[in-house]
């Protein structure tokens, strides 16, 4: 790994999780380490269908090398019945070779999510997203209550990671507290990744 970077890997259907990813990346870069935004393709129900190798818009698709060589990982998904969306799960399920080689052991990781309602399964989504990262040997970095906005939020935000309430029609923009918590999570993750990458 020549230049350390934090991989901000997400899947976004309506743009909310992508917006969160961009704010997390901003926080990562405030910590003095590069943020690399990546996404995953849709999972097709038609066996013959394939996605283009480069998406029409947004971040590039994540490669196994993007993940293997990162100094830290922020993993984001909309909530799907209290769990991560299938395109992200499909990608994570394909990382067995990294698990076997131990490529992600001792690297810091964080998770983030968006749901249409306040009690739409955000926390279970975050917790279930942590499971494969723990199997990879990653070190989970949540949001501590030193981030006082965790005590003020009336929308998204948890100690397990940043969240957003998109609304039933997915039209809600990130509110100022949600944005600040995304930036704070990115900054904390970036600082941990930088210290560990530099053996400080």
C-alpha positions in Angstrom: 0.0 0.0 0.0 1.9 3.1 -1.2 -0.5 6.0 -0.3 -3.0 5.1 2.4 -6.7 5.7 1.7 -10.1 5.0 3.3 -12.5 3.2 1.0 -16.1 4.7 1.2 -18.1 1.9 -0.3 -21.8 2.2 -0.7 -24.9 1.2 -2.6 -27.5 3.9 -3.2 -30.9 3.6 -5.0 -32.3 7.1 -4.6 -29.3 9.1 -3.7 -29.5 9.5 0.1 -26.8 6.9 0.9 -24.6 8.4 -1.8 -25.0 11.9 -0.2 -24.0 10.4 3.1 -21.0 8.8 1.5 -19.8 12.1 0.2 -20.1 13.7 3.6 -18.2 10.8 5.2 -15.5 11.2 2.5 -15.3 14.9 3.3 -14.7 14.0 7.0 -12.1 11.4 6.0 -10.1 14.0 4.0 -10.3 16.5 6.9 -8.3 13.9 8.9 -5.4 14.1 6.4 -6.0 10.8 4.5 -7.4 10.2 1.0 -11.0 9.1 0.7 -11.9 6.8 -2.3 -15.6 6.6 -3.2 -16.8 3.4 -4.7 -20.1 1.7 -5.4 -21.4 -1.6 -6.5 -23.6 -2.6 -9.5 -27.3 -3.6 -9.3 -28.0 -7.3 -9.0 -30.1 -8.4 -12.0 -33.0 -10.8 -11.8 -32.3 -11.7 -15.5 -29.3 -14.0 -15.7 -28.1 -12.6 -19.1 -28.2 -8.9 -17.9 -24.9 -7.2 -17.1 -24.0 -3.8 -15.9 -21.5 -1.6 -17.8 -18.0 -1.9 -16.4 -18.1 1.9 -15.6 -21.3 3.3 -14.3 -23.1 6.1 -16.2 -22.9 8.4 -13.2 -21.6 8.5 -9.6 -18.6 6.6 -8.2 -16.7 3.8 -10.0 -17.5 0.2 -9.1 -15.4 -1.2 -6.3 -12.8 -3.8 -7.2 -11.4 -6.5 -4.9 -8.1 -4.6 -5.0 -9.8 -1.3 -3.8 -11.0 -3.2 -0.8 -7.8 -5.3 -0.2 -5.5 -2.2 -0.2 -7.6 0.2 1.8 -6.3 1.5 5.2 -9.9 1.7 6.4 -13.5 1.1 5.2 -16.8 3.0 5.5 -19.6 0.7 4.3 -23.0 2.2 3.5 -26.4 0.9 2.4 -30.1 1.8 2.5 -32.1 -0.3 4.9 -33.8 -3.3 3.4 -36.0 -5.0 5.9 -33.5 -4.3 8.7 -30.5 -5.4 6.6 -28.2 -4.2 3.9 -29.4 -4.0 0.3 -28.7 -7.1 -1.8 -26.2 -5.5 -4.3 -23.9 -4.6 -1.4 -24.4 -8.0 0.3 -23.6 -9.7 -3.1 -20.3 -7.8 -3.3 -19.4 -8.6 0.3 -20.2 -12.3 -0.2 -17.7 -12.3 -3.0 -14.7 -11.4 -0.7 -13.9 -14.8 0.6 -10.3 -14.6 -0.9 -9.7 -11.5 1.2 -11.0 -13.3 4.3 -8.7 -16.3 3.6 -5.7 -14.1 3.1 -6.5 -11.9 6.1 -6.2 -8.7 4.0 -8.6 -6.7 6.2 -7.5 -7.8 9.6 -6.9 -4.9 12.1 -8.1 -2.2 9.7 -10.8 0.2 11.1 -14.3 0.2 9.7 -17.5 2.1 10.1 -21.1 1.6 8.8 -23.9 4.0 7.7 -27.4 3.7 6.5 -30.6 5.5 5.3 -34.2 4.4 5.7 -37.6 5.9 4.7 -38.9 6.1 8.3 -37.4 6.8 11.7 -37.9 3.3 13.0 -37.3 1.6 9.7 -34.6 -0.8 10.8 -31.6 1.6 10.8 -29.8 0.1 13.8 -30.4 -3.5 12.8 -29.0 -2.7 9.4 -25.9 -1.1 10.9 -25.4 -4.1 13.2 -25.9 -6.7 10.5 -23.5 -4.7 8.2 -20.8 -5.1 11.0 -21.0 -8.9 11.0 -19.1 -9.6 7.8 -16.5 -6.9 8.8 -16.0 -8.6 12.1 -15.5 -11.9 10.3 -12.8 -10.1 8.2 -11.1 -9.1 11.5 -11.8 -5.4 11.0 -12.0 -3.0 14.0 -15.4 -1.3 14.2 -15.3 2.5 14.9 -18.7 3.8 15.9 -19.7 7.4 16.8 -19.0 8.2 20.5 -21.3 10.5 22.5 -18.6 13.1 22.5 -20.4 14.0 19.3 -23.0 15.9 21.3 -25.4 16.1 18.3 -26.2 12.4 18.9 -28.2 13.7 21.9 -30.0 16.4 19.8 -31.0 14.5 16.6 -34.6 14.1 15.8 -33.9 12.3 12.6 -30.9 10.1 11.9 -27.8 9.4 13.9 -26.8 6.5 16.2 -23.7 5.5 18.2 -23.4 2.5 15.8 -22.9 4.9 12.8 -24.5 7.7 11.0 -28.0 7.3 9.6 -30.5 9.4 7.6 -34.3 9.5 7.5 -35.1 9.9 3.8 -38.9 10.0 4.1 -41.6 7.8 2.5 -40.9 9.2 -0.9 -37.1 9.5 -0.4 -37.3 13.3 -0.8 -35.7 14.4 2.5 -32.3 16.0 2.1 -29.7 15.3 4.9 -30.4 17.7 7.7 -27.5 19.6 9.3 -27.1 17.2 12.2 -27.1 14.2 9.9 -24.4 15.9 7.7 -22.3 16.7 10.8 -22.5 13.2 12.1 -21.4 11.8 8.7 -18.5 14.2 8.7 -17.6 13.3 12.3 -17.7 9.6 11.5 -15.5 10.1 8.4 -13.0 12.2 10.4 -12.8 9.6 13.2 -12.3 6.7 10.8 -9.7 8.7 8.8 -7.7 9.5 11.9 -7.7 5.9 13.0 -6.8 4.6 9.6 -3.9 7.2 9.3 -2.5 6.3 12.7 -2.7 2.5 12.1 -1.2 2.9 8.5 1.7 4.9 10.0 2.0 2.6 13.0 1.6 5.6 15.4 
